[in-house]
């Protein structure tokens, strides 16, 4: 009897060990085509990040050189460029390690927390800054006489400070234990937060609505009002004509934002409705392509603003000429130093 019991216990232990081993095995087995797509996507993300950093750096320098004009639009666009540069410096590179390792290496929890906070800050800031731009242009075209008093420089700086504090709070609060923190998503190789998805937590839902849903509704409402006002007033004075051009630029920025963000959002809403598992979604490359389209918004913002403003284009050209002259002077100095060193007599 004892031998039979021992035999049964050994079989049970072997079954349990096999089960634990099966649970600990990698869940995703990827084919060669998906690995090649991941490498292509990784190279696209790397090139996109370089262009995002360069274009937004040029826009920030041009806006800084035009700071004497003291325009509210320049202030808001400057902070939008800072936010877009963070996307190119931190958000996009954080997705590359997992892509180049065939999605088999997950981001460590500590790095995932930092990456998740920076990603959440940039996403929230983009929504809030676009909202501030749209509301500012609505007030300028609706109340052109009272606009300098309503939107003073002090109020604009105060609003941007509140926006940064709100975005940082919305991104740091998920680190608390009751909100679940940030978790690595192997489908998009990013770290996503659980806040806003927990339907049992009223604070989570209200904070998500305050930072994301309400600003998006405000952007749509203010943008629609701007379009209606501009269509009703086809003939404007010289001052109002400049305001109209600024409104058109803002509407283009808003349109580019929705054109880049909506494909990613709609795709994952459809995915959640169909209740697909992550295992099946791992064998598809469209989530990463939708994410690249979202990243392209950080590149389109400086392109739109520079193409619409002649002053900004002149400033960018001046900066590029100064940079090229500095580089040529440095190279010529090094060549002269090399020639002098080669002509100098050798010491015995």
C-alpha positions, 0 to 999 in steps of 0.5 A: 500500500505504501509503495502504491501511495508513493507511486501516486504521489510521484505521478501527481508531482510530475504532473504539477511540475509539467503544468508549471513548466508549461505555464512558464514557457514563452506564450508567443511563437512568432514566424519569420515574416513577423520578425522581419516586419518588426525589424522594418518597424523598428528602423522606421521608428528610429528614423521617425524619432530622429526627424521628430527631434530635429524638426521640433528643435528647429521650431523651438529655436525659431519660436525662441528667436521670435519671443519679442512678439509675445504671442499666445499662439507662439507660447502654446506651440512652443510647449507643444513642440517640447512635448513632441520632442519628448516623444522622439527622445523617450517614447519611441526609443522605449519601444525599440528594445522589445522590437529588435529582440523579436518581442521576447524580452519584456521591459523591466518593471522599473524602466516600464514605470518611467517609460509609462509615466513619460508616455502618459505625460506626452499623450495627456499634454498633447490633448490639453495643449491642443485644447488650449490652442483651439479655445484661444483661437475661438476667443480671438475670432469671437471676441477680437476686441476683448481678446487681449484682456481675456487671454493675457500673457500671465493667464496663458503662462498660468494655464500652461503651468496648470496643464503640466501639473495636471498631466504629471498628476494623471501620469504619476497617480497610476504608480500607486498600488490601488491603481495597478501601475504600468504593465508591459503590452507585448502587442505594441511594445509599450507600457500601458496604465490601468487607470481609466479602465477600472470601472469599479474605481470612481476616482479613476473614471473621473480623472480619466474623463477630466484629462482626456474625454472633456478636452477632446469634447472641448476641442471638437466644440471649439473647432466647430465654432471656429469653422462656423464663425469663419464661414459667416465672416468671409470679408475681414479686416487686416487684423482679423485676417491674421487671426483667421490665418492663425485659426486655419493653422490651429484647425490644421493642427487639430485635424492632423491630431485626430487623423493620426490618433483615430486609427489607433483608437478605432483599431483597438476598440474594434479589437476589444469588441471582438475579444481577440486574445493577445496571442492571436494579435501578436501574429499581426503587425497592424497594431505597430503600424497604427502606433507609427501613425500616432507618432507621426503627429509629433512630426506633422505639428512643426511641419504645419506650423512652419509651412503656414508661417513665413516668419518662422521659415525665415528664422529656420533658414537663418538658424540653418545658415548659422549652423552650417557656417559654424560647422564649416569654420570648425572643419576649416580650423581643424584642417589648418591645424592639421596642416600646421602640425604636418609642416612643423619639424619633428623633434628628435 
